[in-house]
Amino acid sequence: MDIRAIDWNEAWKRQQSGVFDDGWNRAYWDKRAPHFAMSREGGPYVERFIELVNPEPQWRVLDVGCGSGTLAVPLASRVREITALDISSVMLDSLRVRCEQHEIDNVATVRASWTDDWQSLALEPHDVVIASRSLVVSDLRQAIEKLNRFALRRVCISTPAGEGPLDPAMFRAIGRRRRFGADYIYVYNLLYQMGLQANLHFITYRENKSYRDKDSVFTALRCRIGELLPQEEKILREYIDSAFSCRDGRWRRIVPRTVKWAVMWWDRL
């Protein structure tokens, strides 16, 4: 089969269906916001993503799906200004607190979803638009077209390569058959079909997050799963006992997982 004959947007929709259904509503992300705030440290992904963006001091940057400021905060000192857009008001509250703590005054926040009319919110085109690990959309083509409309110079996005940050062993342990969503190849092939010749780079690292106690581990993992039955909670705690250990007063995975993200960027002509 000629892959050019595949409708990659429809393929994306089919693969995403039933996988991230919670991701379209504000309440879901409001609930997850405290966990994002606790795990907002930089790390290899943030450092490498910013290197690939290669920011310039005069740029105005639109950060779509900014969360609690994983990229907006470290980018703020390297560009003229940032507009941080997110569906969750709790995420944006956390970002504003972080900006106050770091005396950052060039980050403006906008509460909006992918499907909202950004122009009606007086959002203007920016030099660079980024969507880092935030393409939780049903219509990928529509989202990419929107990013393009609001970018004057460049668009930079990232998506999972393979399973991304999700742990298949954890889902197997609790007896759930997890179907993982569409990864980067759907995105890259759609970009090709749209006539966008994107650069591609993989960020690969060993995930070695640390937690203050086992309850913190449980909370973090449960956020990735969703609501649990009592028996599933018991099994998840048993999984934590087998997969995590306490070293130097912090809980970490005994064998760190390898995580891979695909970063794609293209210049506006």
N, C-alpha and C positions, 0 to 999 in steps of 0.2 A: 504493500500500500504506500502511495505517495503521501508523506506526512503533510505536504502542502495542501492536500485536499481535506485534511481534518479541520473541523471548526474547533479551534482550541479554546474559544470562549465557552462554547457549549460543553466541551470536555471538562473544563474547569468547573462549570456549574454542576455537572453530574457528580464529579468527584467530591465537591464541597458539600453537596446536599446531605443533611443529617449529621455532618461532622462538627460544624461550628454554628449550629442554629442559635445558641445562646449569645453568640458574638454580635448579633445585630442590635441588641437592646442595651440601653444605658444602665439599667439595674444590674446587669451581669458585671459590667466593668466597674461600676461603683462599688460592688461587693469585693471585687478583686483588688481595688486600689490600695488598701492597707498593705497587702503582700508586695505589690510593686514598690511601695515606698520603703519597705524593709530591705528589698533586694536591688536598690538603685545604684549600687557601686558600679564603677566603670568596667574594668576588666578587658580582656583581649578583644572582645567583639567591638566595644565602643571605640577603643583606641584605633583599631584597624579600619573601622567604618569611617571615622573622621579623616584618617589618612587618605582613604580613597576619595572622599568628597573633596579633599584638598581645598579647604575654605580660604576665601580671600577677604581682607578686612572690610571692603566696601559692600559686600554682599548683604542682601536682605534674604532671609531663609524662611520658608514655610515648612514647618515640621508637622506632618499629618499623622495623627495617631501618636501624639507625643508622650502619652502616659504621664508619669510623674516627673518627666524631664531627663530621662536617661541620656538623651543626646542634646537636648536644648541647653541644659546647664553647662556641660563642658564646651559646647560650641559658642556660647554667648560671648566669651572673651576673645573669640577669633573672627567674629563677623560684626557688621554694623548693627543689625537687629534681627530678631527672630519672632515670627508669629507661630505660636504653639497651639495646634488645633487638636481637640479630642472630644469624643462623645460623652465622656464622664466628667461631671462637675467635681467629683471627689478627687479624681486624678489631677485636675487643674488646680484645685485647692492645695494639694500636696506640692505641685510645681511652684506655686506662688510662695509657699512657705520656704521652699529651698532657695528661691531667688532672694528672698529677704535675708536668709541666713548667710548667703554668699555675697550680699550687697550687689546683686545683679539688677540693672534697671533697663535693660534693652530687650526684655522678653515680654511680649503681649500675648494674652491667652484668648482663645475663641472656643466656645463650646458648640460643636457641630459634628454631625455624622458624615459618612461618605455620601449619603443620599440627600442631604440637605442642599439647599440652594446657597452656595457660598457667596455668590454675588449679592444676594439680598442681605447678607450680613456685612456688606461693605468690604469684603475681602478682595484685595487687589493682587495682580500678578507679582510674584517675587523673582529675584534673580535665580534662586535655586529652590526646588521643591524636593523634600525627602519624605519617604514613607518607609520607615525602618521597622521591619517585623510587624507591620500593621495592616497588611492587605487582607483584612477580614471582610471580604466583600462577596456578594453573590454574582455580580456582573463585573468581571475583570476588565473587559474592554472599556466599559463605561468609566471605570475608576482610572485607567491609564489615560484615557482621553481628558479626563478632568485634571489630572496632574499636569498634563501637557499644556492645557489652557492657562494654568496658573504659574507656569514656569517661563521665564524670559531667557534663561541660559541653559539650565541643566535640570534633569530629573534623576534622582538616585533612589532606588528601592532595594529592599532585601526580603527574601522569603526562605523558608526551610529548604535544605537539600536533604532529601530522604525524610527521616523522622524528626529532624530538627531537635528541639529541646524535650520532646515527649519520650518517655521511657516505656518501651514495649514490655519489658520484664515486669514492671509495676502493674500494668493492665492485665497481663497474664496471671500474675499472682492473685489478683482479686477476682479472676474469672470473667473478666469482661473482654469481649472481642472488639478491640478498638480498630476502627478503620481510619487510617490517617488521611489527612486532606491532600490536595494537589500540591506538589512541590514545585521547585523552580522551573522544571523543564516545560511545564504548561505555560508559565509566564514568558519564558524566553522564546518559545515557539510562537506565542501570540504576538509578542513584540515584532518578530520577524514578519508575520503575516500583515502587521500594521505598517510595515515599511520602516520600522525603527531598528537600526543596527546598533544594538546595545553592547557595551563592554560587559564582560562577565568575570567575576573574581569570587573565589570561595574563601570564607573565613572559617578555619577549623581550629578547634581548641579542646582541651580536656576540661570539662566542667567540674569544678571542685569547690562549689559553694559551701560555706560553713554556716552552722546554725547554733544558737546558744543552748538548745536542749532538744530532746526528742519530740516534745510537743510542737516546737517550731518546725521541725522536719515534717511532722504529720500535717500541720496546717498548710505548709508550702505544697506538699504533694496532693493533698485533697483539693487545693485550688485548681490543679491541673485535671482532676477527675470530675469534680462536681459533687452532687449530693451522693452520700453513701448509705447503704443499708447497714444496720448494726453488725451483721456478720462480716460485711466488707470492711468496716472500720477495724474490726479485730484482725482480719487478715492483713490489712495495710500496716498495722502496728507490728505484726510479725515480720512483714517484709522489711520494715525499717530496721528491726533488730538484726536481720540477716545481711542487709546491704549497707548499713551505716555503723560507724563506731565513733567513740569520743577520743579525740587526740588533742592534747594541749588545751583542754577545756572547751573545745568546740566539736560539734557533730558534723562529720563529713562522710561521703561515700567511701567505702573500703576500696572500691575500684572506680575511679572517676570515669564518667561517660564521655565519649567523643561526640561533640556537637558540631554540625556543619551548617553554615548559612551561605546562601548565594546572594551576592550583591551585583546588581545590574544598574548601569547608568548610561545615559545618552545625552548628547548636547542638542539643544534646540537650534534648528537651522534658520 
